[in-house]
Amino acid sequence: MTHSHPLSNGIIRNDRTMSDGRTIRYYDTQGQTRTAADQRPQEDQPGIGELRLDSLVNEWVAIAPHRQGRVFLPPKELCPLCPTVGDLLTEIPDSTYEVVVFDNRAPSLRAPGDGWELPDRLGPQTPNAPAAGKCEVVCFTSEHGNSFADLSEHQVRTVLEAWRDRTRELSQLDFIEQIFPFENRGEEVGVTLSHPHGQIYAYSFLPSRVERMLSAAQKYREDTGRVLFDDLVAREIKDEVRIIARNEHWIAFTPYAARYPFEIHVTPLVPVADMTELSPAACDAFASVALEVLKRLDAVFGIPMAYIAAWHQAPVRQGRDLLRLHWQITCIRRAPGKLKYLAGSESAMGAFIMDMKPEQSAQQLRDVVLGS
């Protein structure tokens, strides 16, 4: 059975149940009918992992040993994210799609049983807990050889609507505290499937970076009465030298204290807490800036740039007046054939050292001449 949900911009979400009980969601713009059934044999879903507290830094770690057996860089003819064609039975039962989202087959986090609660953090005496949360896969296109930068503005708008829809729905789960859509591109940053796709992790706790951002924003509000991120964006606009792209609704810049050779933040000029609060005009205007930024990245050295593109949103239940939506793209390539390794200082101490000024990388990105 198919369940349909109308979304904004004429997009319809069509839900189907997969053979193992997971849900696949098709985001369609052409009035498609989704009836294809998952022909694979029924399999048991993996059990839930556990959360353990690293009490030295007071951070939760998800332990998920069932992920050891997941697919690793299969050839195109065996890609599980391509449409089902002939004898190739994939995660997507239909023979074509625009954008799909489905529950991860080997999730780090999954829905817990009734009555789940995150334990209090009590040092080494803290009990373990089921690794509550949700992990979803977002396929940007059915075209295997393409990347996000190859999408049309229409396709990017559909992907954005899928992100917004999942943020809205996952926020309603009582065990979810933070929703994190992201994309890894390139084997250098750990990609295990080459089909253009991203993921959504919905955490049952606040990740450490969110906690630090929230703490800094709270302190800044107490000291100044203002929102920290808004003032950071105002400085970038005033300085101008780190701005890479902008339009009426969005601005892209290299941050003042960038940690990576090429780091870009893309944020709406009217600040919002998360994607669900974006205006229709801002949603429509996102694609042009997003595609320009990614095309500039690929053109800096004339090779596809490996990156992590991470959506930072305010937590579901706190700090929504303090933290702002922004898209952070970080690239570890500093020159052709040279990567920025996260070595001793970065990996062991979390203290980043940059060999080039952010103004330099911003200038390199601005100097790119884009084709028509």
N, C-alpha and C positions, 0 to 999 in steps of 0.2 A: 504494500500500500504506500502511496505517495502522499505526503503532507506538504502543502504549499503555504508560503508566508510572503505576502507582499512587503517589499522594502522601499526605500526611497529611490528616486531616479529611474523608476520603471523596472527595477530589478526584482525578480521573484526567486525566493529560496525554495527549492524542492528537496524534501528529505526522504531518504530511503533507508531501509535497514539492511545491513550487510549480513553475510552468511553466519558470522560469529556473534551477531547481536550488536555490533557497533553501528553508529549512525554516519551516513555520508550525506553531505549537504551540497547540492548543486546551486550555484548562483547564476541565473539565466537572465538574458536581456532580450531574447528573440521569441519568447512565448513557447519555449520547448516543453515537450511532455516527457517526463522521466518514468519509464516503466521497466527498464532493464534490471533483471535480477542478478544478484551475485551467484555465479554458478560454481564457486569453489566449495569443497566439502567443509562442513561445519567444524570449527576448531574451538577448543577451550581458550579463553583469554587468559593471559598471565596473571598471577596473583599480584597483590599490592606489595610494594617494597616497604621500607621503613625510614623514618626520620630519626637521625641521631644528632645529638648536640655536641658540637666541638666547643667544649666549655672554655678552652683557652681564649677564644675570640667571641664566644657567645653566639655562634652562628649554626643554623640548622644545615645538615648535610643529608641529601637523599641517597639511600643505598638501594640500588635497583639491579641486582645481579642477572635478572632475566634479560637484560638488554645486550648481554654478551653475544647472543646469537642473531642479532639483527643483520639485515642485508647490507653488504659493503660494496659500493661502487660496481654494480652489475653493468654488463654491456647494454646498449640501447635496446636490443631485441628482448631483453629480460627485465626492462625497467618496470617496477611495480607502480609507478606514478603515471605511466602512459595509459590511454584508454584501452579497454579490452577489445582486442581485434583477433579474430580467429581463435587459435589455441592458446594465445597469451591471455590468461585470466589474471587481471591485475586488481589493485585496490579500487579502481574505478570501473564498475560494471558496464557503464555505457560506452558506446563506440566513439563518442565525442563529448567535449565539455568546454565551458568557458573558464570558470573558476570553481573549484571544489574544496570543501573542508571536511575532514573526517577524523575520527578519533585515532590516535596513534596506535599502531599494532603492538609496539613494545614501549609503553609509556613509563617515564620516570615517576610520574604522579598519576593517581587515578582516584575516582570517587570512593570515599570510605563508606563503611557501614553506618547505620544510625547511631546517634549519640557520640560521634567523634568529637574530640576536643584536643587542641594543641596543649601539651603539657607546659606547666610553668618552668622557666629556665632556672634550675637549681644547681648548676655546676655539675660535677661528675655523677651526682645522684639523680640527675634528670632521667626519667624513664623514656624509652623509645616509644614512637608512635607510628601508626600506619602512615605511609607517605601520601597524604591526602592532596588532591589537586586534580587538574585536567591537563592533558597534553594532546594537542590537535595538529594536524598537518594541513597546510594551505597550499594547494597547487595553483600557480598563477596562470597557467596556460597548458593546453594539451600538447603544444609543440615542444618536443624533447630538446631540440638543439638551441632553443632561444634562452634568453635571460630576462630578468625584470626590465633591464634597460631597453630591450627589444620590443616591449609591449607598446601598444598604441595608447593614447590618452584615454580612450574608451575602456580599454582593458584595465588600466591602472585604476580608473574610477570604480570599476566592478570589484577589484581586489580591495580597495579602500572600504567599500560598502560591506564586504565580507568581514574585514577586521572590525568594523563598527558593530556589525550584527553580533559577532561572537563576543565582543567586549560587553555589549548590552546584556546578552543572555547569560554569560558566565558570571556576571556581577550579581545575578539573582541567586546564585548558589550560596548557602549560608556558611560553607566552609572555605570560601574563596576570599583572599585578602588583596591579591595583586594580580593583574593581568598583563602579560608581556608577549606581544607579537614580535617576532624577529625573523631575520633571514641570514643564513650563512651562505656565502658564495665563495667557492674555490677550495681545493683540497688543502691549501695552506692553513685554513681556519677550521678544518675538520669536517668538511662536507662528506657524507657517505652515499648520497644519491645525487647524480648530476642533473636530474630534471629540475627545471626552475620551480622552486617551492620555498616556503618558509614554515614556521611553526608558531604555535601559541602555547605558552606555558601559563597556566593559572595556578598560582601558589596559594597554599593554605597558611602562609606566614609572609612577613615582609622580608625580602632578600636584603642582605647587608647594605648594598649600595642605596636601596630605597630608604633604609633606616638612617643612613648618614645624610642623604639629601634632605630628608624630612627634619632631622635634627638641626642642620644648618639653616634651613628655611625658617624654622621656629625661632631660633636665636636671632636671626636677622629681623624678623617681624617684631620681636620684643624690643630690639635695639632701635629700629627705625620706623616701625609702623608700616613698612612696605613689603612687597613680595620680591624675594631675592631674584628669581628667574626673570621677572619683568625688568628689573634694573640691569641684569646682565645683557638682555636683548637691547635695552636702551643704549648701553655703552657700545655695543657692536654697531648700532645704527649711527651713533655719534662719531665713532672712530673711522668707520667706512672701510678701512684697509683689509679687513678680514671677511668682508661680505663677498659671496661667490655668485649668488643668484637671488632674485626676488621678483615678486609680482604684487598685485594689489592685496593679496591675502596671505602670502607666505614669504619668509625670508630664510636664506641658507647662508651659513657663515662657518668659518673655522674658529673655534672658541679661543679665547685669550690665553688659556693655559692648556692647550691641546696636549694629549698624552701620546698620540700616535703620529707617524709621518704625515698621514692624510686623515684628518678627522673633520667631519662636517655635521653641524646641527641644523635641522630644518624644523621651523616652528611657525605656527600661525601668528599673524600680527595681532589678531584679537585673541588673547590668551584664554585657554580652556583647560579643564582638568583632565579630560580624556576625549577619545574620538567621538563618543556619543554626543558631545556638546558642540561639535563643529557645525557651523551653519551650512546650508545647501551651497551657498556661493563659495565658501572655503573648501568644501568637498570637491566641487567642480574645478577649482583652481589648483589643487594639489598636484595633479599629474604633470603639468608643464614644468614646475620647479623640480619635482622628483626626477623626471627623465633628464632634464638638463644637467643636474648634479651628477647622475650616474654616467651619462655620456662624457662629461668632463673628466671624471675619474678614469674611465677606460682610455681616454685620449692622451692623458698626461705622458705615459710611456709607450702608447700605441699597443698595449696588451690588456687583456681583461684583468681588472683589478680584483684581487681577493678582498672581501670585506665582510664585516658583520654590521647589519642594519637593524638597529634596536629601537623599538618604540617605548619611550618612557611615558608612563601615565601616572596620575595620582592614584594612590591606593583606593580600594573600593569603599572603605568605611572611615577613613581618617585622612587629614591633611589635604582635603580637596580644595581648600581655599589657599593652599600654600605651594603645592607642586603643580607644574604645568606640562601639558602634552608637548613632546618634541621627539623628533626622529634623529637618532644619533648613528652616523655611519663612520666606522673606524676601519682603517686600512693599515696593514702591517708592512706593505711594500714601500721602501724608501728610495729605491732606484731599480732599474732593470737588473734582475739577477740578485738583488739584495733585499733581505727582509729585516724588519725590526723584531728581533727576538725578545720575548719577555724572559730575560735571564735573571740573575741573582737578585738584583735590587727590586725589579718589578714582581717576580714570582714569589720570592721569599718574604719580602718586606712590604710589597704593595706601594713602593716609592718609585714613581716613573721618572725616567730621565730622557729628555728629548734632544736629539742631535741637530735639529733644525727649528728655526722659529716658525710659529704658526703663520706669521705674515708671509713667509717665504712660500709655504705650501699653498696658501690662499692665492698668491700671485701666480703660481704655476697653474692652478686650476682656472683662474680668470684668463690667462694667456691662451688657453686652448681655443682654437678657431673651430666652431661647430659648423657642420654642413647644413644645408637647408633641408 
